[in-house]
Amino acid sequence: MDYYFSEHAKQEIKRRCISLEHIESTLNVPQQITEEREQRQCYQSLVTVHDKQFLLRIIVNRESPKKVITLYLTTKIKKYWR
């Protein structure tokens, strides 16, 4: 699937030190896709970083080609997991 990253998303990847391997895996084979506001979806996967489990959330604009708006890791798995 074709994706491109907003400037904000590129900055967040660097700032939050999110692995490109985790990002690619979540975009290509997400464990969950949830509907967000407007024309957005959230691609989610559980990932392990430094022996700790996180939820990687990638907010994507649904239009083609898909634009990654932002992304982040969170420990609040129960809050977001559907």
Contact map, one row per residue, 1 for C-alpha under 8 A:
1110000000000000000000000001000000000000000000000000000000000000000000000000000000
1111000000000000000000000000000000000000000000000000000000000001110000000000000000
1111100000000000000000000000000000000000000000000000000000000000111100000000000000
0111110000000000000000000000000000000000000000000000000000000000111100000000000000
0011111111000000000000000000000000000000000000000000000000000000001110000000000000
0001111111000000000000000000000000000000000000000000000000000000001111000000000000
0000111111100000000000000000000000000000000000000000000000000000000000000000000000
0000111111110000000000000000000000000000000000000000000000000000000011000000000000
0000111111111000000000000000000000000000000000000000000000000000000111100000000000
0000111111111100000000000000000000000000000000000000000000000000000000000000000000
0000001111111110000000000000000000000000000000000000000000000000000000000000000000
0000000111111111100000000000000000000000000000000000000000000000000001110000000000
0000000011111111111000000000000000000000000000000000000000000000000000100000000000
0000000001111111110000000000000000000000000000000000000000000000000000000000000000
0000000000111111100000000000000000000000000000000000000000000000000000000000000000
0000000000011111110000000000000000000000000000000000000000000000000000010000000000
0000000000011111111000000000000000000000000000000000000000000000000000000000000000
0000000000001101111101100000000000000000000000000000000000000000000000011000000000
0000000000001000111111100000000000000000000000000000000000000000000000000000000000
0000000000000000011111110000000000000000000000000000000000000000000000000000000000
0000000000000000001111111000000000000000000000000000000000000000000000000000000000
0000000000000000011111111100000000000000000000100000000100000000000000000000000000
0000000000000000011111111110000000000000000000000000000001000000000000000000000000
0000000000000000000111111111000000000000000000000000000000000000000000000000000000
0000000000000000000011111111110000000000000000000000000000000000000000000000000000
0000000000000000000001111111111000000000001110000000000101000000000000000000000000
0000000000000000000000111111110000000000001000000000000001000000000000000000000000
1000000000000000000000011111110000000000000000000000000000000000000000000000000000
0000000000000000000000001111111000000000000000000000000000000000000000000000000000
0000000000000000000000001111111110000000001110000000000000000000000000000000000000
0000000000000000000000000100111110000000001111000000000000000000000000000000000000
0000000000000000000000000000011111000000001110000000000000000000000000000000000001
0000000000000000000000000000011111100000111100000000000000000000000000000000000000
0000000000000000000000000000000111110000111100000000000000000000000000000000000001
0000000000000000000000000000000011111001110000000000000000000000000000000000000000
0000000000000000000000000000000001111111110000000000000000000000000000000000000000
0000000000000000000000000000000000111111100000000000000000000000000000000000000000
0000000000000000000000000000000000011111000000000000000000000000000000000000000000
0000000000000000000000000000000000011111100000000000000000001110000000000000000000
0000000000000000000000000000000000111111110000000000000000111100000000000000000000
0000000000000000000000000000000011111011111000000000000000111100000000000000000000
0000000000000000000000000000000011110001111100000000000011110000000000000000000000
0000000000000000000000000110011111000000111110000000000011110000000000000000000000
0000000000000000000000000100011111000000011111000000001111000000000000000000000000
0000000000000000000000000100011100000000001111100000001110000000000000000000000000
0000000000000000000000000000001000000000000111110000111100000000000000000000000000
0000000000000000000001000000000000000000000011111000111100000000000000000000000000
0000000000000000000000000000000000000000000001111111110000000000000000000000000000
0000000000000000000000000000000000000000000000111111110000000000000000000000000000
0000000000000000000000000000000000000000000000011111000000000000000000000000000000
0000000000000000000000000000000000000000000000011111100000000000000000000000000000
0000000000000000000000000000000000000000000000011111110000000000000000000000000000
0000000000000000000000000000000000000000000001111011111000000000000000000010000000
0000000000000000000000000000000000000000000001111001111100000000000000001111100000
0000000000000000000000000000000000000000000111100000111110000000000000001111100000
0000000000000000000001000100000000000000000111100000011111000000000000111100000000
0000000000000000000000000000000000000000011110000000001111100000000000111100000000
0000000000000000000000100110000000000000011100000000000111110000000111110000000000
0000000000000000000000000000000000000001111000000000000011111000000111100000000000
0000000000000000000000000000000000000001111000000000000001111100011111000000000000
0000000000000000000000000000000000000011100000000000000000111110011110000000000000
0000000000000000000000000000000000000011100000000000000000011111011000000000000000
0000000000000000000000000000000000000010000000000000000000001111111000000000000000
0100000000000000000000000000000000000000000000000000000000000111111000000000000000
0111000000000000000000000000000000000000000000000000000000000011111000000000000000
0111000000000000000000000000000000000000000000000000000000011111111100000000000000
0011110000000000000000000000000000000000000000000000000000011111111110000000000000
0011110010000000000000000000000000000000000000000000000001111000011111100000000000
0000110110000000000000000000000000000000000000000000000001111000001111100000000000
0000010110010000000000000000000000000000000000000000000001110000000111110000000000
0000000010011000000000000000000000000000000000000000000111100000000111111000000000
0000000000010001010000000000000000000000000000000000000111000000000001111100000000
0000000000000000010000000000000000000000000000000000011110000000000000111110000000
0000000000000000000000000000000000000000000000000000011110000000000000011111100000
0000000000000000000000000000000000000000000000000000111000000000000000001111100000
0000000000000000000000000000000000000000000000000000011000000000000000000111111100
0000000000000000000000000000000000000000000000000000011000000000000000000111111110
0000000000000000000000000000000000000000000000000000000000000000000000000001111110
0000000000000000000000000000000000000000000000000000000000000000000000000001111110
0000000000000000000000000000000000000000000000000000000000000000000000000001111111
0000000000000000000000000000000000000000000000000000000000000000000000000000111111
0000000000000000000000000000000101000000000000000000000000000000000000000000000111
